[in-house]
Amino acid sequence: MTPLQLKLARTAIGLTIRELAQIADVAPSTIVRLETAVGVSQRRTIEHLRTILETRGVLFVEAEPGASATIRLTE
């Protein structure tokens, strides 16, 4: 999950930074750092957020050569 995919997924399902942070039990500043690619070494947190977003209908689409990774909604 790229920083852009995180932000796209969060906004696509209508969650604010604070709401996602509360659901994931992390600080809002953590979400901001991950969405802006600052301090992205928190692999466990990234996977936790991805799981939360996937259970809410987000499908993460890997990038093809020359394209950007994106998301789709499954519901």
PDB file with SEQRES, HELIX, SHEET and CRYST1 records, atoms N, CA, C and O in Angstrom:
SEQRES   1 A   75  MET THR PRO LEU GLN LEU LYS LEU ALA ARG THR ALA ILE          
SEQRES   2 A   75  GLY LEU THR ILE ARG GLU LEU ALA GLN ILE ALA ASP VAL          
SEQRES   3 A   75  ALA PRO SER THR ILE VAL ARG LEU GLU THR ALA VAL GLY          
SEQRES   4 A   75  VAL SER GLN ARG ARG THR ILE GLU HIS LEU ARG THR ILE          
SEQRES   5 A   75  LEU GLU THR ARG GLY VAL LEU PHE VAL GLU ALA GLU PRO          
SEQRES   6 A   75  GLY ALA SER ALA THR ILE ARG LEU THR GLU                      
HELIX    1 AA1 PRO A    3  ALA A   12  1                                  10    
HELIX    2 AA2 ILE A   17  ALA A   24  1                                   8    
HELIX    3 AA3 PRO A   28  GLU A   35  1                                   8    
HELIX    4 AA4 ARG A   43  THR A   55  1                                  13    
SHEET    1 AA1 2 VAL A  58  VAL A  61  0                                        
SHEET    2 AA1 2 THR A  70  LEU A  73 -1                                        
CRYST1    1.000    1.000    1.000  90.00  90.00  90.00 P 1           1          
ATOM      1  N   MET A   1       0.849  -1.173   0.000  1.00  0.00           N  
ATOM      2  CA  MET A   1       0.000   0.000   0.000  1.00  0.00           C  
ATOM      3  C   MET A   1       0.896   1.237   0.000  1.00  0.00           C  
ATOM      4  O   MET A   1       1.737   1.417   0.880  1.00  0.00           O  
ATOM      5  N   THR A   2       0.696   2.073  -0.995  1.00  0.00           N  
ATOM      6  CA  THR A   2       1.475   3.298  -1.099  1.00  0.00           C  
ATOM      7  C   THR A   2       0.817   4.407  -0.271  1.00  0.00           C  
ATOM      8  O   THR A   2      -0.349   4.288   0.105  1.00  0.00           O  
ATOM      9  N   PRO A   3       1.548   5.469   0.009  1.00  0.00           N  
ATOM     10  CA  PRO A   3       0.941   6.597   0.722  1.00  0.00           C  
ATOM     11  C   PRO A   3      -0.290   7.144  -0.005  1.00  0.00           C  
ATOM     12  O   PRO A   3      -1.296   7.462   0.629  1.00  0.00           O  
ATOM     13  N   LEU A   4      -0.211   7.252  -1.332  1.00  0.00           N  
ATOM     14  CA  LEU A   4      -1.357   7.744  -2.095  1.00  0.00           C  
ATOM     15  C   LEU A   4      -2.540   6.789  -1.989  1.00  0.00           C  
ATOM     16  O   LEU A   4      -3.678   7.236  -1.846  1.00  0.00           O  
ATOM     17  N   GLN A   5      -2.294   5.490  -2.055  1.00  0.00           N  
ATOM     18  CA  GLN A   5      -3.382   4.520  -1.919  1.00  0.00           C  
ATOM     19  C   GLN A   5      -4.049   4.640  -0.550  1.00  0.00           C  
ATOM     20  O   GLN A   5      -5.272   4.539  -0.449  1.00  0.00           O  
ATOM     21  N   LEU A   6      -3.269   4.850   0.488  1.00  0.00           N  
ATOM     22  CA  LEU A   6      -3.839   5.014   1.826  1.00  0.00           C  
ATOM     23  C   LEU A   6      -4.782   6.204   1.851  1.00  0.00           C  
ATOM     24  O   LEU A   6      -5.906   6.100   2.340  1.00  0.00           O  
ATOM     25  N   LYS A   7      -4.332   7.323   1.329  1.00  0.00           N  
ATOM     26  CA  LYS A   7      -5.164   8.528   1.335  1.00  0.00           C  
ATOM     27  C   LYS A   7      -6.405   8.351   0.464  1.00  0.00           C  
ATOM     28  O   LYS A   7      -7.504   8.736   0.864  1.00  0.00           O  
ATOM     29  N   LEU A   8      -6.235   7.771  -0.724  1.00  0.00           N  
ATOM     30  CA  LEU A   8      -7.380   7.525  -1.612  1.00  0.00           C  
ATOM     31  C   LEU A   8      -8.401   6.605  -0.946  1.00  0.00           C  
ATOM     32  O   LEU A   8      -9.604   6.863  -0.993  1.00  0.00           O  
ATOM     33  N   ALA A   9      -7.916   5.538  -0.330  1.00  0.00           N  
ATOM     34  CA  ALA A   9      -8.809   4.571   0.319  1.00  0.00           C  
ATOM     35  C   ALA A   9      -9.574   5.216   1.466  1.00  0.00           C  
ATOM     36  O   ALA A   9     -10.787   5.044   1.591  1.00  0.00           O  
ATOM     37  N   ARG A  10      -8.863   5.952   2.291  1.00  0.00           N  
ATOM     38  CA  ARG A  10      -9.499   6.594   3.445  1.00  0.00           C  
ATOM     39  C   ARG A  10     -10.591   7.558   3.004  1.00  0.00           C  
ATOM     40  O   ARG A  10     -11.697   7.543   3.543  1.00  0.00           O  
ATOM     41  N   THR A  11     -10.274   8.397   2.019  1.00  0.00           N  
ATOM     42  CA  THR A  11     -11.270   9.368   1.573  1.00  0.00           C  
ATOM     43  C   THR A  11     -12.402   8.707   0.785  1.00  0.00           C  
ATOM     44  O   THR A  11     -13.544   9.159   0.860  1.00  0.00           O  
ATOM     45  N   ALA A  12     -12.107   7.651   0.037  1.00  0.00           N  
ATOM     46  CA  ALA A  12     -13.144   6.971  -0.752  1.00  0.00           C  
ATOM     47  C   ALA A  12     -14.230   6.371   0.123  1.00  0.00           C  
ATOM     48  O   ALA A  12     -15.393   6.314  -0.275  1.00  0.00           O  
ATOM     49  N   ILE A  13     -13.852   5.922   1.318  1.00  0.00           N  
ATOM     50  CA  ILE A  13     -14.873   5.348   2.200  1.00  0.00           C  
ATOM     51  C   ILE A  13     -15.361   6.348   3.240  1.00  0.00           C  
ATOM     52  O   ILE A  13     -16.103   5.995   4.157  1.00  0.00           O  
ATOM     53  N   GLY A  14     -14.936   7.598   3.086  1.00  0.00           N  
ATOM     54  CA  GLY A  14     -15.488   8.674   3.901  1.00  0.00           C  
ATOM     55  C   GLY A  14     -14.953   8.797   5.311  1.00  0.00           C  
ATOM     56  O   GLY A  14     -15.655   9.283   6.198  1.00  0.00           O  
ATOM     57  N   LEU A  15     -13.724   8.367   5.534  1.00  0.00           N  
ATOM     58  CA  LEU A  15     -13.138   8.480   6.869  1.00  0.00           C  
ATOM     59  C   LEU A  15     -12.181   9.669   6.929  1.00  0.00           C  
ATOM     60  O   LEU A  15     -11.408   9.910   6.002  1.00  0.00           O  
ATOM     61  N   THR A  16     -12.248  10.402   8.034  1.00  0.00           N  
ATOM     62  CA  THR A  16     -11.264  11.449   8.269  1.00  0.00           C  
ATOM     63  C   THR A  16     -10.003  10.803   8.833  1.00  0.00           C  
ATOM     64  O   THR A  16      -9.998   9.627   9.196  1.00  0.00           O  
ATOM     65  N   ILE A  17      -8.946  11.586   8.900  1.00  0.00           N  
ATOM     66  CA  ILE A  17      -7.712  11.090   9.505  1.00  0.00           C  
ATOM     67  C   ILE A  17      -7.975  10.666  10.945  1.00  0.00           C  
ATOM     68  O   ILE A  17      -7.539   9.598  11.375  1.00  0.00           O  
ATOM     69  N   ARG A  18      -8.684  11.500  11.678  1.00  0.00           N  
ATOM     70  CA  ARG A  18      -8.981  11.174  13.090  1.00  0.00           C  
ATOM     71  C   ARG A  18      -9.813   9.901  13.231  1.00  0.00           C  
ATOM     72  O   ARG A  18      -9.562   9.086  14.118  1.00  0.00           O  
ATOM     73  N   GLU A  19     -10.802   9.733  12.356  1.00  0.00           N  
ATOM     74  CA  GLU A  19     -11.648   8.539  12.425  1.00  0.00           C  
ATOM     75  C   GLU A  19     -10.843   7.270  12.163  1.00  0.00           C  
ATOM     76  O   GLU A  19     -10.968   6.290  12.898  1.00  0.00           O  
ATOM     77  N   LEU A  20     -10.020   7.285  11.117  1.00  0.00           N  
ATOM     78  CA  LEU A  20      -9.206   6.110  10.818  1.00  0.00           C  
ATOM     79  C   LEU A  20      -8.224   5.841  11.948  1.00  0.00           C  
ATOM     80  O   LEU A  20      -8.011   4.691  12.331  1.00  0.00           O  
ATOM     81  N   ALA A  21      -7.635   6.885  12.472  1.00  0.00           N  
ATOM     82  CA  ALA A  21      -6.698   6.722  13.587  1.00  0.00           C  
ATOM     83  C   ALA A  21      -7.389   6.080  14.789  1.00  0.00           C  
ATOM     84  O   ALA A  21      -6.824   5.198  15.434  1.00  0.00           O  
ATOM     85  N   GLN A  22      -8.600   6.519  15.086  1.00  0.00           N  
ATOM     86  CA  GLN A  22      -9.343   5.952  16.215  1.00  0.00           C  
ATOM     87  C   GLN A  22      -9.665   4.475  15.970  1.00  0.00           C  
ATOM     88  O   GLN A  22      -9.501   3.652  16.870  1.00  0.00           O  
ATOM     89  N   ILE A  23     -10.115   4.140  14.782  1.00  0.00           N  
ATOM     90  CA  ILE A  23     -10.441   2.746  14.451  1.00  0.00           C  
ATOM     91  C   ILE A  23      -9.193   1.870  14.563  1.00  0.00           C  
ATOM     92  O   ILE A  23      -9.259   0.749  15.067  1.00  0.00           O  
ATOM     93  N   ALA A  24      -8.054   2.387  14.090  1.00  0.00           N  
ATOM     94  CA  ALA A  24      -6.811   1.614  14.079  1.00  0.00           C  
ATOM     95  C   ALA A  24      -6.046   1.689  15.400  1.00  0.00           C  
ATOM     96  O   ALA A  24      -5.046   0.996  15.589  1.00  0.00           O  
ATOM     97  N   ASP A  25      -6.522   2.530  16.302  1.00  0.00           N  
ATOM     98  CA  ASP A  25      -5.865   2.719  17.601  1.00  0.00           C  
ATOM     99  C   ASP A  25      -4.429   3.224  17.435  1.00  0.00           C  
ATOM    100  O   ASP A  25      -3.491   2.716  18.050  1.00  0.00           O  
ATOM    101  N   VAL A  26      -4.294   4.239  16.586  1.00  0.00           N  
ATOM    102  CA  VAL A  26      -3.007   4.910  16.392  1.00  0.00           C  
ATOM    103  C   VAL A  26      -3.244   6.417  16.492  1.00  0.00           C  
ATOM    104  O   VAL A  26      -4.387   6.872  16.455  1.00  0.00           O  
ATOM    105  N   ALA A  27      -2.184   7.172  16.615  1.00  0.00           N  
ATOM    106  CA  ALA A  27      -2.293   8.627  16.664  1.00  0.00           C  
ATOM    107  C   ALA A  27      -2.606   9.186  15.274  1.00  0.00           C  
ATOM    108  O   ALA A  27      -2.119   8.656  14.276  1.00  0.00           O  
ATOM    109  N   PRO A  28      -3.408  10.247  15.196  1.00  0.00           N  
ATOM    110  CA  PRO A  28      -3.666  10.860  13.893  1.00  0.00           C  
ATOM    111  C   PRO A  28      -2.375  11.257  13.174  1.00  0.00           C  
ATOM    112  O   PRO A  28      -2.315  11.207  11.946  1.00  0.00           O  
ATOM    113  N   SER A  29      -1.361  11.643  13.913  1.00  0.00           N  
ATOM    114  CA  SER A  29      -0.087  12.014  13.281  1.00  0.00           C  
ATOM    115  C   SER A  29       0.550  10.830  12.553  1.00  0.00           C  
ATOM    116  O   SER A  29       1.292  11.016  11.588  1.00  0.00           O  
ATOM    117  N   THR A  30       0.262   9.625  13.013  1.00  0.00           N  
ATOM    118  CA  THR A  30       0.769   8.431  12.325  1.00  0.00           C  
ATOM    119  C   THR A  30       0.154   8.324  10.935  1.00  0.00           C  
ATOM    120  O   THR A  30       0.850   8.036   9.961  1.00  0.00           O  
ATOM    121  N   ILE A  31      -1.154   8.558  10.846  1.00  0.00           N  
ATOM    122  CA  ILE A  31      -1.836   8.508   9.546  1.00  0.00           C  
ATOM    123  C   ILE A  31      -1.259   9.583   8.632  1.00  0.00           C  
ATOM    124  O   ILE A  31      -0.987   9.320   7.461  1.00  0.00           O  
ATOM    125  N   VAL A  32      -1.071  10.793   9.159  1.00  0.00           N  
ATOM    126  CA  VAL A  32      -0.516  11.885   8.360  1.00  0.00           C  
ATOM    127  C   VAL A  32       0.869  11.512   7.842  1.00  0.00           C  
ATOM    128  O   VAL A  32       1.158  11.717   6.663  1.00  0.00           O  
ATOM    129  N   ARG A  33       1.722  10.973   8.696  1.00  0.00           N  
ATOM    130  CA  ARG A  33       3.066  10.575   8.264  1.00  0.00           C  
ATOM    131  C   ARG A  33       3.013   9.512   7.177  1.00  0.00           C  
ATOM    132  O   ARG A  33       3.765   9.584   6.205  1.00  0.00           O  
ATOM    133  N   LEU A  34       2.141   8.535   7.329  1.00  0.00           N  
ATOM    134  CA  LEU A  34       2.051   7.459   6.346  1.00  0.00           C  
ATOM    135  C   LEU A  34       1.486   7.954   5.014  1.00  0.00           C  
ATOM    136  O   LEU A  34       1.898   7.482   3.954  1.00  0.00           O  
ATOM    137  N   GLU A  35       0.549   8.896   5.061  1.00  0.00           N  
ATOM    138  CA  GLU A  35      -0.020   9.440   3.822  1.00  0.00           C  
ATOM    139  C   GLU A  35       0.940  10.379   3.104  1.00  0.00           C  
ATOM    140  O   GLU A  35       0.802  10.602   1.901  1.00  0.00           O  
ATOM    141  N   THR A  36       1.896  10.924   3.815  1.00  0.00           N  
ATOM    142  CA  THR A  36       2.848  11.842   3.195  1.00  0.00           C  
ATOM    143  C   THR A  36       4.214  11.199   2.996  1.00  0.00           C  
ATOM    144  O   THR A  36       5.175  11.875   2.627  1.00  0.00           O  
ATOM    145  N   ALA A  37       4.301   9.902   3.238  1.00  0.00           N  
ATOM    146  CA  ALA A  37       5.523   9.119   3.023  1.00  0.00           C  
ATOM    147  C   ALA A  37       6.667   9.524   3.947  1.00  0.00           C  
ATOM    148  O   ALA A  37       7.830   9.267   3.636  1.00  0.00           O  
ATOM    149  N   VAL A  38       6.355  10.151   5.073  1.00  0.00           N  
ATOM    150  CA  VAL A  38       7.380  10.503   6.055  1.00  0.00           C  
ATOM    151  C   VAL A  38       7.330   9.457   7.157  1.00  0.00           C  
ATOM    152  O   VAL A  38       6.295   9.294   7.803  1.00  0.00           O  
ATOM    153  N   GLY A  39       8.418   8.752   7.380  1.00  0.00           N  
ATOM    154  CA  GLY A  39       8.446   7.733   8.428  1.00  0.00           C  
ATOM    155  C   GLY A  39       7.632   6.504   8.087  1.00  0.00           C  
ATOM    156  O   GLY A  39       6.861   6.022   8.917  1.00  0.00           O  
ATOM    157  N   VAL A  40       7.789   5.991   6.881  1.00  0.00           N  
ATOM    158  CA  VAL A  40       6.982   4.868   6.410  1.00  0.00           C  
ATOM    159  C   VAL A  40       7.549   3.516   6.798  1.00  0.00           C  
ATOM    160  O   VAL A  40       7.229   2.520   6.150  1.00  0.00           O  
ATOM    161  N   SER A  41       8.351   3.442   7.795  1.00  0.00           N  
ATOM    162  CA  SER A  41       8.972   2.173   8.158  1.00  0.00           C  
ATOM    163  C   SER A  41       8.115   1.338   9.110  1.00  0.00           C  
ATOM    164  O   SER A  41       8.569   0.304   9.598  1.00  0.00           O  
ATOM    165  N   GLN A  42       6.924   1.759   9.370  1.00  0.00           N  
ATOM    166  CA  GLN A  42       6.047   1.078  10.321  1.00  0.00           C  
ATOM    167  C   GLN A  42       5.229  -0.001   9.610  1.00  0.00           C  
ATOM    168  O   GLN A  42       4.020   0.145   9.431  1.00  0.00           O  
ATOM    169  N   ARG A  43       5.894  -1.075   9.210  1.00  0.00           N  
ATOM    170  CA  ARG A  43       5.277  -2.131   8.407  1.00  0.00           C  
ATOM    171  C   ARG A  43       4.037  -2.732   9.082  1.00  0.00           C  
ATOM    172  O   ARG A  43       3.026  -2.956   8.417  1.00  0.00           O  
ATOM    173  N   ARG A  44       4.102  -2.987  10.358  1.00  0.00           N  
ATOM    174  CA  ARG A  44       2.966  -3.592  11.073  1.00  0.00           C  
ATOM    175  C   ARG A  44       1.751  -2.660  11.044  1.00  0.00           C  
ATOM    176  O   ARG A  44       0.623  -3.108  10.838  1.00  0.00           O  
ATOM    177  N   THR A  45       1.989  -1.373  11.249  1.00  0.00           N  
ATOM    178  CA  THR A  45       0.895  -0.399  11.222  1.00  0.00           C  
ATOM    179  C   THR A  45       0.296  -0.302   9.831  1.00  0.00           C  
ATOM    180  O   THR A  45      -0.925  -0.234   9.686  1.00  0.00           O  
ATOM    181  N   ILE A  46       1.134  -0.295   8.810  1.00  0.00           N  
ATOM    182  CA  ILE A  46       0.653  -0.232   7.433  1.00  0.00           C  
ATOM    183  C   ILE A  46      -0.229  -1.438   7.113  1.00  0.00           C  
ATOM    184  O   ILE A  46      -1.297  -1.286   6.521  1.00  0.00           O  
ATOM    185  N   GLU A  47       0.206  -2.612   7.496  1.00  0.00           N  
ATOM    186  CA  GLU A  47      -0.583  -3.825   7.249  1.00  0.00           C  
ATOM    187  C   GLU A  47      -1.894  -3.798   8.032  1.00  0.00           C  
ATOM    188  O   GLU A  47      -2.924  -4.242   7.526  1.00  0.00           O  
ATOM    189  N   HIS A  48      -1.866  -3.288   9.245  1.00  0.00           N  
ATOM    190  CA  HIS A  48      -3.081  -3.168  10.060  1.00  0.00           C  
ATOM    191  C   HIS A  48      -4.079  -2.226   9.385  1.00  0.00           C  
ATOM    192  O   HIS A  48      -5.268  -2.532   9.293  1.00  0.00           O  
ATOM    193  N   LEU A  49      -3.590  -1.087   8.918  1.00  0.00           N  
ATOM    194  CA  LEU A  49      -4.465  -0.138   8.233  1.00  0.00           C  
ATOM    195  C   LEU A  49      -5.022  -0.733   6.945  1.00  0.00           C  
ATOM    196  O   LEU A  49      -6.198  -0.550   6.632  1.00  0.00           O  
ATOM    197  N   ARG A  50      -4.194  -1.433   6.211  1.00  0.00           N  
ATOM    198  CA  ARG A  50      -4.652  -2.067   4.970  1.00  0.00           C  
ATOM    199  C   ARG A  50      -5.783  -3.058   5.254  1.00  0.00           C  
ATOM    200  O   ARG A  50      -6.785  -3.080   4.539  1.00  0.00           O  
ATOM    201  N   THR A  51      -5.625  -3.863   6.280  1.00  0.00           N  
ATOM    202  CA  THR A  51      -6.659  -4.825   6.651  1.00  0.00           C  
ATOM    203  C   THR A  51      -7.961  -4.119   7.021  1.00  0.00           C  
ATOM    204  O   THR A  51      -9.040  -4.543   6.606  1.00  0.00           O  
ATOM    205  N   ILE A  52      -7.862  -3.053   7.792  1.00  0.00           N  
ATOM    206  CA  ILE A  52      -9.052  -2.282   8.171  1.00  0.00           C  
ATOM    207  C   ILE A  52      -9.757  -1.758   6.930  1.00  0.00           C  
ATOM    208  O   ILE A  52     -10.976  -1.885   6.809  1.00  0.00           O  
ATOM    209  N   LEU A  53      -9.014  -1.177   6.020  1.00  0.00           N  
ATOM    210  CA  LEU A  53      -9.607  -0.603   4.812  1.00  0.00           C  
ATOM    211  C   LEU A  53     -10.187  -1.687   3.903  1.00  0.00           C  
ATOM    212  O   LEU A  53     -11.247  -1.493   3.309  1.00  0.00           O  
ATOM    213  N   GLU A  54      -9.509  -2.813   3.791  1.00  0.00           N  
ATOM    214  CA  GLU A  54     -10.025  -3.914   2.962  1.00  0.00           C  
ATOM    215  C   GLU A  54     -11.328  -4.463   3.526  1.00  0.00           C  
ATOM    216  O   GLU A  54     -12.218  -4.820   2.753  1.00  0.00           O  
ATOM    217  N   THR A  55     -11.470  -4.543   4.833  1.00  0.00           N  
ATOM    218  CA  THR A  55     -12.719  -5.042   5.415  1.00  0.00           C  
ATOM    219  C   THR A  55     -13.865  -4.064   5.212  1.00  0.00           C  
ATOM    220  O   THR A  55     -15.030  -4.419   5.390  1.00  0.00           O  
ATOM    221  N   ARG A  56     -13.535  -2.839   4.840  1.00  0.00           N  
ATOM    222  CA  ARG A  56     -14.550  -1.825   4.562  1.00  0.00           C  
ATOM    223  C   ARG A  56     -14.777  -1.646   3.062  1.00  0.00           C  
ATOM    224  O   ARG A  56     -15.405  -0.672   2.647  1.00  0.00           O  
ATOM    225  N   GLY A  57     -14.279  -2.564   2.255  1.00  0.00           N  
ATOM    226  CA  GLY A  57     -14.603  -2.575   0.835  1.00  0.00           C  
ATOM    227  C   GLY A  57     -13.570  -1.979  -0.109  1.00  0.00           C  
ATOM    228  O   GLY A  57     -13.879  -1.712  -1.270  1.00  0.00           O  
ATOM    229  N   VAL A  58     -12.349  -1.768   0.369  1.00  0.00           N  
ATOM    230  CA  VAL A  58     -11.311  -1.220  -0.496  1.00  0.00           C  
ATOM    231  C   VAL A  58     -10.484  -2.361  -1.087  1.00  0.00           C  
ATOM    232  O   VAL A  58     -10.080  -3.280  -0.376  1.00  0.00           O  
ATOM    233  N   LEU A  59     -10.243  -2.292  -2.378  1.00  0.00           N  
ATOM    234  CA  LEU A  59      -9.379  -3.238  -3.072  1.00  0.00           C  
ATOM    235  C   LEU A  59      -8.154  -2.462  -3.553  1.00  0.00           C  
ATOM    236  O   LEU A  59      -8.286  -1.492  -4.299  1.00  0.00           O  
ATOM    237  N   PHE A  60      -6.972  -2.887  -3.130  1.00  0.00           N  
ATOM    238  CA  PHE A  60      -5.735  -2.222  -3.524  1.00  0.00           C  
ATOM    239  C   PHE A  60      -5.236  -2.838  -4.825  1.00  0.00           C  
ATOM    240  O   PHE A  60      -5.014  -4.046  -4.903  1.00  0.00           O  
ATOM    241  N   VAL A  61      -5.062  -2.006  -5.840  1.00  0.00           N  
ATOM    242  CA  VAL A  61      -4.655  -2.450  -7.167  1.00  0.00           C  
ATOM    243  C   VAL A  61      -3.190  -2.087  -7.361  1.00  0.00           C  
ATOM    244  O   VAL A  61      -2.810  -0.918  -7.290  1.00  0.00           O  
ATOM    245  N   GLU A  62      -2.378  -3.103  -7.606  1.00  0.00           N  
ATOM    246  CA  GLU A  62      -0.942  -2.892  -7.821  1.00  0.00           C  
ATOM    247  C   GLU A  62      -0.710  -2.186  -9.151  1.00  0.00           C  
ATOM    248  O   GLU A  62      -1.491  -2.328 -10.091  1.00  0.00           O  
ATOM    249  N   ALA A  63       0.354  -1.441  -9.210  1.00  0.00           N  
ATOM    250  CA  ALA A  63       0.667  -0.672 -10.415  1.00  0.00           C  
ATOM    251  C   ALA A  63       1.231  -1.560 -11.507  1.00  0.00           C  
ATOM    252  O   ALA A  63       2.038  -2.453 -11.248  1.00  0.00           O  
ATOM    253  N   GLU A  64       0.797  -1.304 -12.727  1.00  0.00           N  
ATOM    254  CA  GLU A  64       1.399  -1.940 -13.896  1.00  0.00           C  
ATOM    255  C   GLU A  64       2.584  -1.075 -14.300  1.00  0.00           C  
ATOM    256  O   GLU A  64       2.649   0.090 -13.907  1.00  0.00           O  
ATOM    257  N   PRO A  65       3.507  -1.604 -15.061  1.00  0.00           N  
ATOM    258  CA  PRO A  65       4.652  -0.792 -15.492  1.00  0.00           C  
ATOM    259  C   PRO A  65       4.199   0.518 -16.148  1.00  0.00           C  
ATOM    260  O   PRO A  65       3.382   0.515 -17.068  1.00  0.00           O  
ATOM    261  N   GLY A  66       4.736   1.615 -15.665  1.00  0.00           N  
ATOM    262  CA  GLY A  66       4.398   2.921 -16.207  1.00  0.00           C  
ATOM    263  C   GLY A  66       3.131   3.534 -15.653  1.00  0.00           C  
ATOM    264  O   GLY A  66       2.726   4.611 -16.091  1.00  0.00           O  
ATOM    265  N   ALA A  67       2.492   2.870 -14.694  1.00  0.00           N  
ATOM    266  CA  ALA A  67       1.251   3.383 -14.115  1.00  0.00           C  
ATOM    267  C   ALA A  67       1.400   3.510 -12.601  1.00  0.00           C  
ATOM    268  O   ALA A  67       2.339   2.987 -12.001  1.00  0.00           O  
ATOM    269  N   SER A  68       0.461   4.211 -12.013  1.00  0.00           N  
ATOM    270  CA  SER A  68       0.457   4.377 -10.554  1.00  0.00           C  
ATOM    271  C   SER A  68      -0.478   3.351  -9.922  1.00  0.00           C  
ATOM    272  O   SER A  68      -1.500   2.978 -10.497  1.00  0.00           O  
ATOM    273  N   ALA A  69      -0.102   2.903  -8.724  1.00  0.00           N  
ATOM    274  CA  ALA A  69      -0.986   2.016  -7.968  1.00  0.00           C  
ATOM    275  C   ALA A  69      -2.247   2.789  -7.615  1.00  0.00           C  
ATOM    276  O   ALA A  69      -2.194   4.006  -7.434  1.00  0.00           O  
ATOM    277  N   THR A  70      -3.364   2.113  -7.515  1.00  0.00           N  
ATOM    278  CA  THR A  70      -4.628   2.772  -7.215  1.00  0.00           C  
ATOM    279  C   THR A  70      -5.490   1.891  -6.328  1.00  0.00           C  
ATOM    280  O   THR A  70      -5.020   0.883  -5.800  1.00  0.00           O  
ATOM    281  N   ILE A  71      -6.744   2.267  -6.166  1.00  0.00           N  
ATOM    282  CA  ILE A  71      -7.694   1.474  -5.384  1.00  0.00           C  
ATOM    283  C   ILE A  71      -8.990   1.345  -6.156  1.00  0.00           C  
ATOM    284  O   ILE A  71      -9.246   2.068  -7.119  1.00  0.00           O  
ATOM    285  N   ARG A  72      -9.796   0.402  -5.704  1.00  0.00           N  
ATOM    286  CA  ARG A  72     -11.178   0.264  -6.186  1.00  0.00           C  
ATOM    287  C   ARG A  72     -12.035  -0.062  -4.983  1.00  0.00           C  
ATOM    288  O   ARG A  72     -11.547  -0.595  -3.986  1.00  0.00           O  
ATOM    289  N   LEU A  73     -13.299   0.256  -5.075  1.00  0.00           N  
ATOM    290  CA  LEU A  73     -14.225  -0.112  -4.019  1.00  0.00           C  
ATOM    291  C   LEU A  73     -14.956  -1.380  -4.456  1.00  0.00           C  
ATOM    292  O   LEU A  73     -15.387  -1.496  -5.602  1.00  0.00           O  
ATOM    293  N   THR A  74     -15.087  -2.320  -3.536  1.00  0.00           N  
ATOM    294  CA  THR A  74     -15.729  -3.578  -3.882  1.00  0.00           C  
ATOM    295  C   THR A  74     -17.208  -3.582  -3.573  1.00  0.00           C  
ATOM    296  O   THR A  74     -17.934  -4.464  -4.034  1.00  0.00           O  
ATOM    297  N   GLU A  75     -17.664  -2.621  -2.810  1.00  0.00           N  
ATOM    298  CA  GLU A  75     -19.086  -2.596  -2.460  1.00  0.00           C  
ATOM    299  C   GLU A  75     -19.751  -1.362  -2.988  1.00  0.00           C  
ATOM    300  O   GLU A  75     -20.951  -1.174  -2.788  1.00  0.00           O  
TER     301      GLU A  75                                                      
END                                                                             
